[in-house]
């Protein structure tokens, strides 16, 4: 049966060429789209590495003022918030949480290995406030000197694996130009973009109000105060707090927001590109499906005499049904074989960073299943109509 179908396809190779070519290109595009979609879905299932429940973040705006004055006001703000009964803990940070399009990158090296890494800043209380749990070493603490020759840093697991491999990263020295940075801890994840965003190599640098080197207060846009609020706090807490803060700093403006409210916007930003690719893929599959449906319908119409003769000779309906669907499936199989040759090049050449061979395989299997499903749907109705052709009608067909 398979040999017979293959021979029929070969005999009509000119007619089948364009259909096969369309399936081929659709498979390649679908495969690339599925790589992105499977990767996005897997990201959604993974933990982000920190807690955002009951977290408020505060941003500041101040007029041009000496940094000494700015620090003094920030210390007063911290002292005022610490005594609020609704606040469980607070920490300063320059980590752009739920901001997928915002990054702060720097070039870091260890030995001959050099990579660009995302950089964030956090003070001693940030790990406790956001529930960031080190998997090796520790977070910053009071034992770290205020003005060290070698700056303490905390890195994520992705950076630890790429820079140090099987070595223990704790205690290792990383270079940034002439500056030396000592790894004191490793965290698992800190995917601050969104639940759908990829992991990035990440370095956390220490932030202390009494130290110019770590505070970088001149970049006010990135400075945030993270506050972990006790459960059950009323919604008017933010307004009351801002009134008290305005009494301390008349010329400043304060904005308090719920961190979880940024999730939807951040997720939408992360999903824009996968959604666009998905729409393109659906459009291509729809056009290929229409073309395949038309080709199969046309071929059946031209083969009415053949189908009628087989019916007159007693050929079962199931045989005709299987042949027509089988021809479509085999034509799709030939296209997928050629598509597989191209698809294999992507993992071999490491076209996409951070995509594992297992992810490529999942995307490939999903793409094959979708192409076969579209083929079956397109061939089902024409094949059903072919089985309803009466021998008398077909034998008189011209």
N, C-alpha and C positions, 0 to 999 in steps of 0.2 A: 504493500500500500504506500509506504513512504517513498520507495523508489519510483513508483508510478507518478506520485504527486510531484516529485523532483523533476521528472522528465517533462511533465506538462508545463511546469514553471519555466524550464529551460527552453522549451519550444516557443514560449511566448516571452522571451527575455527582453525584447525591445519594448513590448507593452508594459512589462513589469519594472523596467529600469527606473523610471521617474518615481513610481510609488516606492520602490525600495530605497531610492536616494532620499526621499522625504522622510521615511522612517528612520534612516541612518542619522540624518541631521537632528531629527527630533529626539532620538535616543541620546546623542551627545549633549544637546542642550539640557535635556531632562536629567541626565547624570550629573552635570555640573550644578544644576539647581538643587538636586537631592543632596549633594555634598553639603551645600549651604544649609538646607532645611534640617537635615539630620544633625548637623553640628549645632544649629540653633536649638533644636529640641533637646539634645543632650546637655547643652548649657543650662537650659531651664530646669532640668532635673538635678543638677549639681548644686551643692550649697554655695552661698556667696561668701561665707567666711566671717560674717559679723551680724549683729542683731540690730534691727531698726524699729522694733516695737517700743512704743512709748518714748521715742527719741524726738526731741525738738532741737532744731539748730538755729542759732542766732547769727546774723550778719550785722556788720557795723559800717557806718559811714561817718567820717569825721573830716573837718576842714584841715587845711594845711597847718600842722602843728608840729612842734619838735617831738622827736621820737621818745624823749624822756617823759614828756607830758602824756603822750599816748599810752605809754607803758603804765604810768601811774593811774590813769583812768581805767585801763583794763584790769589792773589789780583791784581797784575799788569795785568794779563791776563783778569780778569773780567773788570777792568777799561778800557782796550783797546777795548774789545768787546762791552761794553756799549755805546761807542761813535760812533759805526758803524751805518751809516744811514739805513742799510738794516735790522738791528736787532730791533725787537719790544720789546722783553723781554728775560731774561735769568735766569737760576736757576741751582744750583748744586743739584745733586741727586745721591743716590745709590739705585735706583729702577731698577730691571732688566726687562726692558720693552721688550716684544717680545723675551723672553728667557724662553721657557716653562720648560726646564730641569734644570734651575738654581733657587734655592730658598735660603733664609736665615731665618731659623726658630729658635724660642726661646720658652721657656715654661713660660706661664703667668697664673696668678690666680686672682680670685676675690671671696673672701669668700672660700667656699669649691669647687668652680668650677675651674678646671685647664685644660688648653688646650695648645697645640702647635700652635703658630701663625706665619705666615709669617711676616718678618720684613723688612721695607724699610726706607730709610732716604731721607729727602728733606728739602731744606731751605725755607725761608719765601716767596720766589717768585715762588716756584714750582707750587702752585695751580693756580696762574695767568698765568704762562707760558703754562701749560698743560690743562688749563680750567677745573680744578677739583673743583666742587661746593659742599660745605658741605650742608648736609640736616639738620644737627643740630649743634649748636655751631658755631665754626669758624676754620679757618686754623691758623697756627702759625703766630704771629705778634710781633711787637716791645714791646708789653706790657708783654710778657713772659720774666722773668729775665734770664740773661746770665748764671748764675750758681745757678739754683734753687735747693732747697732741694728735691723737688718733680718735676720730669721731665715731661714736657707737651708732650702729644701724641695725634694723630688723628687716629681713628679706622674706619673700614668699617662697614656697616650695618649688615653683617653676624656675625661679632664678637659681635656687640652690642646686637643683638637678642639672641645669645647663652649665653653670659655672664650676661646680665642684664634683659632680658625678657621685661616686660612691664615698667620697671623703666627707667627714663631718664638717659642715660649714661654720659651726660656732668657733669663734676665735680666729678665723681666717681674715686676712687683710685684703680689701678691695680698693682699687685705685680709681680716682676721678681726676684726671690730669695729674697735678702734683699732690693732691689731697689724699690722705690715707683714711680709710673707713674700716672699722672693725665690726664684724658680724657678731652680735650678742644673742640673737634669737632668730628663729624661723617660724613663720606662720603658714598655715596650709593654703588658704585662699583669701583674697580680698578683691572680689570682682565688683568694683564700685560703679561700673557703667550701668548695668541692669542685670536681671536674671538671665537675659538672653545673650549677654556680652561674653567675649572670650576672656580667657586668663591672659594676663600680661606679666612680664617680668617686673617685679615691684620692689622698691627700696623705701622703707620708712625711716625718715631722719628725725632726730629729736628736736623738740620745740620747747624753749623755756623763755619766759617773759623777761628774765633778768639778764639774758645773754643775746646780744645783737646777732651773733653768728647764726643762731638757730631760729630766731624768731621771724626774721624777714618781714617786719611790720610794714615796710614800704609797699608791699603787695597786699593792700587792704582788701582787694577784691576776693582774694582766696582765703582770708582768715575767717574761721567759723568757730563758734562755741557750741559744742555738743552737750545737750542736757538730757539725762535719763530721768524721766518723770515717773513718780510712783503711780501705780494703777488706780483708776477711779478719780483722777484729778479733773475738776470741772473745766469747761471750755473757756471760761473767762480768765484763766490763769495767765495767759500770755498778755492780755491787756493790762492786768494789774502789775505784772512784772515790768512791762515797758514804762508805765507811769513812774515806778520807783527808779528805774534806770535813768529816765529823763531828768529826774531831780538831782542825780549824781553828775550827769554830763549833759548840760543844757544845749550845747552846740552839736551834739551827736544825734544821729538817727539810728534806731534799732529796729530790726525786723525779725520776728520769731515765727518759724514755720514748722509744720509737722513733716518729718523726714519721709514718712510713708506716702505722703501726698505726691511726692516726686516720682513714684514708681511708674504710674501710667504713662507719663510723658517720656520718661527714660526708656521704657519698654517699646513705645511707639518709635522712638528714634532708632533703636537697635533693630527693629523689624522692618524698617522702610525698604532696605535693600533686598532682603529675602522675599518680601511681598511683591516687589517689582519683578524680580526674577520668576516668582511663581506665576504671575499674570502672563509674562512672556511665554513661559513653558505651556501653560494651559491654552493660550492662543495658538501656538504651534501644533500642539496635539489635536486641537479642534480642527485645524485646517488639514492636517494629515488624515485625521479620521474621516472628514468629508471626502477627501480625495480617494481614500481607500474604499469608502462606501460606494462612491460613484463608479470606480473601476470594477469592483465586484459585481455591482448591479448591471453594468454594461456587458461584462463577460458572460453573465448568466443569460442576459437577453440574447446575446449572439450564440449561445450554446443551447438554446431551447430544443433544437432537434436532437442534440446529443443526449440531453437529460430525458426527453420524451422516449427516445429509442431504448435507453437503459430501463426506463420504467416499463416499457412494453415488453422487454425481455425478462421482466420479473425482478429487477434490481430493487432491494429493499430501500425504503425511504431513508433509514439511518445511514446507509452506505453513501448516498448522494449528499446527505447532510454533512457527514464526516469529511467527505472529499473536499467540499467547497470551503469549509472552515479549516481543514487541514492545509489546503493550498495557501490560504491567507496566513496561517500560523507559520508555515515553512518559509514563506516570503519574508515574514518578520524575523524569523530565526536567522536567515542569511544576513539581513541588515544588522542584527544585533551582534553577529560574529565579527563583522567588520567594525562595528562600533566598539566592541570589546578591545580590539587591537589598539584603538586610539585611547580608550578609557584607561588602559593599563599604564599608559605613558605618564599620566598625572601623578600617581604615587611614586613611580620610578624616578621621575624628575623633581619630585618634591615641589610641585607647582604652588600648592597652598601651604602656608606655614601653620603648624599646629594641628594638621589633619593626619590622623593615624591611619595605617593600612586597614584596621578594623572598621573605621568610619567609612573609608572608601568602599569597602566590601558591602557594608549595609546600604550605602547609597546606590551601589550597582544593583544589588538584588531588588531594591524597591523600584528602581528605574525599569528593570526587566519585567517585573510584575505588572507595572502600569502599562508598558507598551503592549504586552500580551493581552491585558484586559481591554485596552482600546481596540486592538485588532479583533478580539472575539466579539465585542459589541458591534463593531462595524460589519462583521461577516455574518452575524447571527440572523438578522432579519432577511437579507438577500438569500441566504441558504434556506431559510424557512419558506420563502416564496418559491424557491426552486423545487422543493419537495411537493409543492401543490400543483405543479404543472401536470396537466393531464396528457397522456400519450397521444390521444386523437388531436388535441390542440397543437401539440408540439410537432407532430408529423406533418401537419398542414401548414406549418409556419414557414414563411418565405422571408 
